[in-house]
Amino acid sequence: MAMIAAQCPDINVTVVDLDAARIDAWNSDRLPVYEPGLHEIVIAARGRNLFFSNDIDSGIRDASIIFVSVNTPTKSYGIGAGSASDLTNVELCARRIAEVANGHKIVVEKSTLPVRTAESLKRVLQANTNGYKFDILSNPEFLAEGTAVADLQTPDRVLIGGDDTRSGQLAIQALASVYARWVPRERILTTNLWSSELSKLVSNALLAQRISSVNALSALCEVTGADVDEVTFAAGKDSRIGPKFLKASVGFGGSCFQKDILNLVYLCRHYGLDEVANYWEQVVTINTWQKTRFVRRMIDTMFNTIAGKRIAILGFAFKKDTNDTRASAAIDVCRALLQEKARLAIYDPRVRSSVILKELADVTGLSPSELEKCIVCEPDPYCAAAGAHALAVLTEWDEFKELDFELIYRSMKKPAFAFDGRNILPHALMRGIGFDVKAIGKSLSTGATVPAESLEGISA
Ligand code: UDX
């Protein structure tokens, strides 16, 4: 919404929410979301044509186009628990719009939703008694966190799905004309509603599938002596494959990938397509396995016990340049380490310690005083590493690449272990200092690749 306000000074954009504290934060100097470049565009447009308010009903009445952008977490109860999306908030929005609207409105699904949700939205809106007409559009968002502003500025595509009726087509054109202020027309794709809804799930499923494919192969690299970074670099040079989303890691996280795949799986099962459901479910299974494998490798390496040992956790966000921790691999890794009775010293440049402690309280069920005994959040990586038996990199923050590893090594217990869950550390340099480095998809014994000279004579 900030980008629309920035690009279209003649359009008034009002963001409304039930959560007063959140709206207050959007109206303050400390925005609730850390995203590079976002602060600047919010400050430039706020009070001019971008407003944040708790007056939901006025927001609905004053708008021609309403974006429904509420969260749709995976259901934790009842039918579909663990895989279907919880649509309570979407339905509540639709009912409120139907009740309050004072004329024709275009209602846009912006939240990622299971396919055919637009149909339910339509039914709730059309069941209103005041006789106004609504057009429903699907306009999924493809931005990635950490690069959101650039992604919105120059999107690969904008997708708008709508009904094949005259008013449906007019609604599509109305929304397309907003984006067309800054997005080239050929990048604005229009489809039917179901294609648009499914495209979002499919895009995320295909991206996550690439990561799980590489992560699965990282295990093979470790036992064969191949180096996963060399293998993916070579594979990615094929223009049909391409280099993006082939970075092996401790596992993907974030609010979208797992949720959207589970949605896809649920949808396939619903239509009796069990083979298709099983196929996509494997992407999530491998991701879970990768996180478990990472922890197992840590324990194996550290003489089969980590009880009472201090471990420095570098990074808690699900990726760099965000303070978002939703479904972060760090949560599962930390939970498993705590189950083995390790003591954790956690540092993340952007995630507040209260958020880290809440996430870990939720997954471990430990009380704040119990957590205090086994977790400490540190203000920098050096404090986290001091006195630690090992460090584990779980988020690829750039600052971790250039730490003073001599200093860190001296402050750690020996042997000093480093587990690189993102393959970003300077492994050779660290080994030279004395670290025992283990990285994803690198040989189990040393992590080093076979030097070229040792291959001499073999090729013949
Ligand atoms: C994703 C989609 O990219 C975006 O289009 C959609 O709108 C929302 O979901 P996001 O979750 O913000 O975006 O971040 P993304 O960059 O996709 O990363 C997701 C996870 O995959 C992160 O944990 C990241 O570290 C991990 N990842 C990404 C890898 O492990 N390897 C890679 O090669 C790429």
Residues whose N, C-alpha, C, O or C-beta is under 5 A from the ligand:
A	BS01	UDX	E141 F142 L143 A144 E145 I211 F245 L246 K247 S249 G251 F252 G253 G254 S255 C256 F318 K319
